[in-house]
């Protein structure tokens, strides 16, 4: 799995979400550095689980679409003597 990297803007948004979560849910303020460190930790240690789940979900959708295409092709197939 490639390393999970975010743009500076994406990282700032995620850091803000972490800070708000800590404040709203845990009644604890967390600084930008600590939130950034926590984001890096989750990306490294937990990110692969989410990445793999996304791949699995994408494969399920693709298989479903391929089944639909196969059915559509079968429906327009012309009968032949062999």
N, C-alpha and C positions, 0 to 999 in steps of 0.2 A: 504494500500500500504506500502510495506517495505521502510525504509529509503534508499534514494539513496546514495550509498557510492562508492567512486573511490579509486583505489590503489594510492600509492604515485606517481608512474610513470604516471598514467592516469591524476591525478590532476595537475602534473607539465606541461603536454602537454596542458591541457585545460587552465591553467593559462597563459601559453605562447600565446595561441590563443587569449585570452581576451586582453592581453597586446598589441599584434600586431593589433588587431581590433581598440583599442582606439587610437593607434598611427597612423595607416593608414587612418582610416575613420573619426576620430574626431580630429586629430592633437593634441592629448593630451597624455602625458605619465602617465601611472598608475603603481604604484609599485606592487610588488608581493603580499604583504599583502592585499592591496585593491582589487586586482584581485581575490585573494583567498576568501575574504569576499563576493565579488560579485558572485562568483561561488557558494558558499554555499547558498546565498540568492536565486539564481535562482533554485538551486536543491530543496530547501525547498518549495518555493512559486510557481514555474512554472513547476517543474519536473513532478508532477502528471498529468498535461495535456499531456505532451509528452509520459509519461508512458501509459496512457489510450489510446492514439492514436495508439501506438505500439500494444497494446493488441487488439484493434479493427481491425487493419490491419492484424495481425496474425490470428484472427478469420475468417476474410474474405478469406484469403488464404486457411486456413484449410477447410472451407466450400466448396470452389471451388474444392479442391482435393478430398474431400469426395463425391461430386457429380460425379466427373470423375470415381472414384472407383465404385460407385453404377451403373453408366452406363456400365462400363466394365463387371461387374458381370451380369447385365441383358443381355448383348450381348452373354455371353457364357452359359446362362441358357438353359437347355434342355426342350423341350416341354413334357408335361405329360397329361394324360387324366383327371386330376382333378385340 
